[in-house]
Amino acid sequence: MNSSEYLKGRGAQINPNNKFFSNQYVQEHVEGLDEEFLGAEKTQFIPTHPKSIISKSNSPDLRFERSINPYQG
């Protein structure tokens, strides 16, 4: 993959063939050749405001009542 085609922060950019699979996928018809290139997609930042960093649990199979979740609370 050419470094100019790489989209930073967008996960896996290629899917190489696995030598253990019997099937291999080949792209025969390239669709969208006449469409314009959209370029790099901007990353969206969506702020969220959790109610609390501490989560309460009433489950009988857990030995604790509260846990800390810094992501959503």
C-alpha positions in Angstrom: 0.0 0.0 0.0 1.3 3.4 -1.0 1.9 5.7 2.0 -0.2 8.4 0.4 -3.2 6.0 0.4 -2.9 5.2 4.1 -5.5 6.8 6.4 -3.9 7.3 9.8 -6.1 6.2 12.7 -8.6 4.2 10.6 -7.7 0.6 11.6 -6.4 -2.1 9.3 -5.9 -0.7 5.8 -5.0 -4.0 4.0 -6.2 -7.6 4.2 -3.3 -9.9 3.1 -4.0 -13.4 1.9 -3.6 -16.1 4.5 -1.5 -19.1 3.2 -3.7 -21.5 5.3 -7.0 -20.5 3.6 -8.0 -22.4 0.4 -10.1 -19.4 -0.9 -8.5 -16.2 -2.0 -10.4 -13.1 -3.0 -9.5 -11.2 -6.2 -11.0 -7.9 -7.2 -11.7 -8.2 -10.9 -14.0 -5.3 -11.5 -12.9 -2.0 -9.9 -16.0 -0.1 -9.2 -16.1 3.7 -8.9 -13.3 4.5 -11.3 -15.1 7.5 -12.6 -16.0 8.8 -9.2 -14.0 11.5 -7.6 -11.7 10.7 -4.7 -13.1 12.0 -1.4 -9.8 12.3 0.4 -9.1 11.8 4.1 -12.1 11.6 6.3 -12.0 13.9 9.3 -12.2 12.3 12.8 -15.3 13.3 14.7 -15.0 14.1 18.4 -18.3 13.7 20.2 -18.1 14.8 23.9 -20.1 12.8 26.3 -20.8 13.5 30.0 -21.1 10.4 32.1 -23.2 10.6 35.2 -20.6 9.1 37.5 -17.2 7.4 37.3 -18.4 4.8 39.8 -20.8 2.1 38.6 -23.0 0.2 41.0 -23.7 -3.5 40.5 -26.3 -5.6 42.2 -25.2 -9.0 40.7 -25.0 -11.9 43.2 -22.1 -13.5 41.4 -19.8 -10.5 41.8 -17.9 -10.0 45.1 -18.0 -6.2 44.8 -20.8 -3.7 44.7 -19.0 -0.8 42.9 -16.5 -0.5 40.1 -14.6 2.3 38.4 -15.2 2.9 34.7 -13.2 5.9 33.5 -14.8 5.8 30.1 -18.5 5.9 30.6 -19.2 5.6 34.3 
